[in-house]
């Protein structure tokens, strides 16, 4: 049976989530400013979890590629420069 990842969580720094690369789990953080830039929003009341879910495929793909490339960080911070 496949292992399920914990649901993304809203923190004061952004949204945390877990990705699995080569059978190992990695904690990641997509900061609030990265989410705002991804969706090109000017809304100060932006729903960060909804934005994360809208771009989840792209966000998780970038996280996996950074981890596979050996970029360090605990949690792995997905800054806007990676998108």
C-alpha positions as CSV (number, residue, x, y, z in Angstrom):
1,X,0.0,0.0,0.0
2,X,1.4,3.4,-0.9
3,X,2.4,5.7,1.9
4,X,0.5,9.0,2.0
5,X,2.1,12.3,2.7
6,X,0.9,14.5,5.5
7,X,-1.4,17.3,4.3
8,X,0.2,20.7,3.7
9,X,0.2,23.0,6.8
10,X,-0.1,26.7,7.0
11,X,2.6,28.3,9.2
12,X,3.6,31.9,9.9
13,X,6.3,31.5,7.3
14,X,4.2,30.0,4.5
15,X,3.1,26.4,3.7
16,X,5.0,23.3,4.8
17,X,4.7,20.0,3.0
18,X,6.5,16.7,2.6
19,X,7.9,15.2,-0.6
20,X,9.4,11.8,-1.1
21,X,12.6,11.4,-3.2
22,X,14.2,7.9,-3.5
23,X,12.1,6.5,-0.6
24,X,13.1,9.3,1.8
25,X,10.8,12.0,3.1
26,X,11.9,15.7,3.0
27,X,10.1,18.6,4.7
28,X,9.7,21.6,2.5
29,X,8.5,25.2,2.9
30,X,7.1,27.4,0.2
31,X,7.2,30.9,1.7
32,X,4.3,33.3,1.5
33,X,6.1,35.7,-0.8
34,X,6.8,32.8,-3.3
35,X,3.1,31.8,-3.3
36,X,2.1,35.5,-3.9
37,X,4.6,35.7,-6.8
38,X,3.4,32.4,-8.3
39,X,-0.2,33.5,-8.6
40,X,0.7,37.1,-9.3
41,X,-1.7,38.3,-6.6
42,X,-1.9,41.7,-4.9
43,X,-4.4,40.5,-2.4
44,X,-3.1,40.8,1.2
45,X,-5.8,38.3,2.3
46,X,-4.6,35.6,-0.1
47,X,-5.6,32.1,0.9
48,X,-2.2,30.5,1.0
49,X,-3.4,26.9,1.2
50,X,-5.7,27.4,-1.8
51,X,-2.9,28.9,-3.7
52,X,-0.6,26.0,-2.7
53,X,-3.2,23.5,-3.9
54,X,-3.6,25.4,-7.2
55,X,0.1,25.2,-7.9
56,X,0.8,22.0,-6.0
57,X,2.1,20.0,-9.0
58,X,4.6,22.7,-10.0
59,X,5.7,23.3,-6.4
60,X,6.2,19.6,-5.6
61,X,8.1,19.1,-8.9
62,X,10.5,21.9,-8.2
63,X,11.0,20.6,-4.6
64,X,11.8,17.1,-6.0
65,X,14.3,18.5,-8.5
66,X,16.0,20.7,-6.0
67,X,16.4,17.7,-3.6
68,X,17.7,15.4,-6.3
69,X,20.2,18.1,-7.3
70,X,21.5,18.2,-3.7
71,X,20.3,21.6,-2.7
72,X,20.4,21.6,1.1
73,X,18.0,22.9,3.7
74,X,15.8,21.7,6.5
75,X,13.2,22.5,5.7
76,X,13.9,22.9,2.0
77,X,12.9,26.5,1.2
78,X,11.4,27.0,-2.3
79,X,12.2,30.6,-3.0
80,X,10.6,32.4,-6.0
81,X,13.9,32.3,-7.9
82,X,13.4,28.5,-8.4
83,X,10.2,29.0,-10.4
